[in-house]
Amino acid sequence: MLRYILALALFATPLAAQERRPSHCIAIADAAPGIEYLHKASWQQPIEDEYGVRISYIDHSMFMIQTPGGIEAITDYNGFIGGVDFVPDVVTMNVAHSSHWTAYPDADIAHILPGWRQQDGPADYYIDLGEMLIRNVTTDIRGGFGGEPIRDGNSIFVFEVAGLCIGHLGHLHHEPTDMQYAALGRVDVLMAAVDGGLTVDTPTMVRIVSRLKSSIVLPMHWFSRGSLDRFLDGVSTEFAIDRTGRSSFEVSLRSLPSRPTIMVLEPRFLSMSD
């Protein structure tokens, strides 16, 4: 496995030797107020709002983020997104478990971003695709069989698009430090693991989402309705709960809910019939 991990480092897009576009998620401290609610959409349809994005829950910790201009990014990519002939522009991966990465990503994917420590240090991405800016904040993961923690073994990826700040916590094993919270900045839409133990326990995840105060939290990495319900119970006093019954939605700065909301999406592999 180690040689596969080292090989993947070759796919990582190096930081460009150019002036960085400032992160609006760090520069702006306050979340934008919302006025409209959200609507469902098919992943193959054009995005109706030129200032919005579509987010689809595929499986486990995999979400697809689509921009009006046609950029498609998939989080915690493990190589299978459904029986479709489709290659995203960007995939991010984390290495804590095999369900969050693949040693054999499609070579046609333009930007393959392993979130774990590379040979020359922590993973460090600041990928400016024009319509989308992708950056990461590293965190540690637990060592196997009770061993020492593995430094910088996980990345929280942040996607800045259409004025939104979209964060994916990855396979998070500890609460972020004050410095890591500061590096994340504003997070309008947060993808948070709520398994209750394989990542962080439920009280810790409740504390994390309460501190980040995201307008929308998307639970992921839940293996049973029990762990999901325990998380929902823990946040029900601070967040509205929306059990959507669907797998995707479109959102913009203008349509963020006025009250912070937990949106429960149902995972669904991509299909050409959708």
N, C-alpha and C positions, 0 to 999 in steps of 0.2 A: 504493500500500500504506500509505503514511504516514497518509492520511486515514482508512483503516479502523482503524489502530491507535489513532488519536486518538478515533475514534468509540467504540471498545470501552471506552475509559476511562469513558464514561458509564454502562456497565453495572456497573462495579465497585461493590460494596457499601461505602459509607462506614463508617468506624468509628463505632459508636454512642456517643453522649454519655452513657455510663453506667460504673459501676464495673466493672472487668475481673475476671472470675473468674480466680484464679491458675492458672497452668499447672502441672499435676502432673508434667509431663515435665521441667521445669526444677527443680522443688522436690525431686524424688526422684532421687537420684544412682545408685542401684543397680537393675539389672534384676531383675525378679521371677524366682524359681526356677520351673522347669516340672516338672509331674508326669505329664501325659498328652501323647500326641501328637495329630496333627491328622487331620481327616477331610474328605472331599470333600463338595460340596453343589451343588445346582442354584441358579442365581442367582434363580429365581422362588420357591423354597420359603421358608417362614418359617425364621428362624434359631433353631436348637434351644436354644442357650445364651443365656439372657437377659443374660449378662455377656460375650458374645463378639461378634465381627464376622465378616462374610464378605468375602473379598477375591477378586476375579475379574480375571484378566489378559485384556484385550480385544484389544489390538494395540499394537505399537511401545512407547510409554511410557504407554499408557492402562490404568489399573486402575479398577475400581469397588469402592468401600468401602461396605458396607451395614450398618446398625445394626439391632438387634432391633426398635426402634421405627419403622423404615421410612425413615430418612434414607439417601439414596443420593448419593454423591459420585463424580465421575469426574475423574481426573488427566490433565493434558496433553491436554485434549479438542480433537480436530480436526474435530468435526462429524459423523463417521460412526462409529457403534458397532455397526452391524449392521442387518439388515432387521426392526426392531422398532418398534412404536409406544410409545415409552418416553421420558419426560422426567425426567432426574435433578434432584435438588434443588440440587446444587452442581456446578459445573465449575471446574477450575483450568486455566490455560493458560500456556505459555511461548513466546517469540517467536523463538528462535534459528533455527528452521526451520519451514516451513509445516505440517509433519506434527505439530506440537505446539500448534497454535492454529487458530482459525477467525475470520474477520471477520464471520461470520453465525451466531452462536449462536442457538439457539431462544429466542425472546423469553419463552417460558413457564418457562425455567429461573430459579429464584428468586435464585440467587447465582452470578454470573459473575465470576470473579476472574482478571484478567490479571496475570501475575507480573512483568511488566517495568515499567520506570520510567514513572511517570505525569507529567502536566504539572506537578504541584505537588511532585514528588519521588519517591523510591523507593516502590514498592508496599508497603503496610503494612496487613496484615489481622490482625484479631483477632475472628473471627466466632463468637459464642457462640450455638449452636442448641439449647442445653439438653443434648441427648444427645451432641452433637459440638461440639468447639471446634476451629476452624481458624485457624492462624497461619502466618506465613511468615518466612523469613530470606533476604534477597537476596544474590546473588553477581553477579560481572561475567561478560560473555561477550566472545568475540573479535570484533573489528571485521571487516567484510568486506574481502576482497582485501588482507589484511595490515595493515589500518588499526588505529588505536588501540582498545584495549578499550572496550567500552560498559559504563559503570558501571550496576550494578543491573539488568542485562538479563535475569536469570534469578531465579526464586524456588524455594527449597526449601520445599515446603509440609509442614506437620506437622498431622496429624489426631489429636486426643486424644479417644478414645472408649472406653468400657467399661474404663477404667483403663489402656488401651494407648496407646502413643505410636507413631504410624505416620508415617514420613517418606518423602517422594518427592523425590529429588535434582534432578529436572527435567533440563534440558540443561546439565549442569554443565561448565564449561570450566576450572576450576582447583580445587585443593584448598582447602577452607574454611580461613580463618584461625582462630587460637585463639579470637578473639572470636566468630566465626561458629559454631564448634563449641560454645562455651559457650551461645550463644543457642539452638541446637538442643536441647540437653539430652539426656535419655535418649531413645533411639530403639529400641523393641522390635522393630519390623518396618520394614525399610529397602528401598526400591525404588531400585535402582542401575543406571545405564547401563553396559554392559560391551562397547560396540562397539570399544573399544581405540584410538580416535583422534578421531572426530568430536566426542566430549565430552572426556574425559581419557584418557590412555593407560592401559594395563592395570596397570602397576606403581603408578601414582597411585591408581587405584580400589581396588586391593588394600590400599594403605596407608590409604585412607579407611575402608573397611569394617572393617579391623583396629582402627582407633582407635575407631570408634563402638561396636564390640563388640555389635552388635545380635543378639538371639536368633534372628531370621529375616532373611535377606537374599534378596530377590526380584530376580534379574537381569532387566533389560529392555534395550530398544534394542540388541539384538544382531541383526546382519544375516546371520550365518552361524554354523554350529556351531563353526567355527574360532575366532572371537573369543570365543564363550562358553566353549569348552574351555580356551583360554589363561587366562581369568579363573579358571575352576574349578581349574586346575592351580596357580595362584598362591595360592589360599586353602585348598588341601586340607589343609595341616598344622594350620590353626587351626579350620576349620569342617568339620562333617559335610556331605556332599553328598547331596541327595535329588532325584533326577530323577523327579518325581512322575508324569509322563505325563498330568496333568490341568490344567485351566485355573483352577480355583477351590478354595478351602478355607475352613474356619471356624477361628477361633483366639480364645482368651481368655487372660487373664493366667495362669489355672490350667493351660492347655494348651501354654504356650510350652515348647519343647524344652530339656532340661537342658544340652545342648551346643549352642553356636551353630551354626546350620544354614543352608546355602545351599539354598533350595527353587527348583528350576527348574520354573516353570509354562509350559505351552504356550499361546500366544496363541490366542484364539477369540472371534470377533465374537458379540455377543449374538443369540440366536435364540429365538423363542417355543416352539420344540420342545424346548428344554433344560429 
